């Protein structure tokens, strides 16, 4: 039972950074999912892979939880980009390096 600890990225459906501050501990699947021959749905007998998702306020709290329960884990640090201040007038600025197209 291997786990990964990461900070989720923001979804494409939101412009803010909601639900990205917490750290998540998820278990990886122990077996491959199988396809139901009649309906074509995928299913698995492993409940920890898709149904168990633990959230923590800090990365250290998630690591200490995994180590206290002897769960092997991998920490994936996301590269956070710095926001760039942009304005509509920047599209027409003289310092613009790329040609403006629509």
Secondary structure as UniProt FT lines:
FT   STRAND          2..7
FT   TURN            12..13
FT   TURN            18..19
FT   STRAND          23..27
FT   STRAND          34..35
FT   TURN            37..39
FT   STRAND          42..43
FT   HELIX           47..51
FT   STRAND          53..56
FT   HELIX           59..68
FT   TURN            69..70
FT   STRAND          72..76
FT   HELIX           88..92
FT   TURN            94..95
//
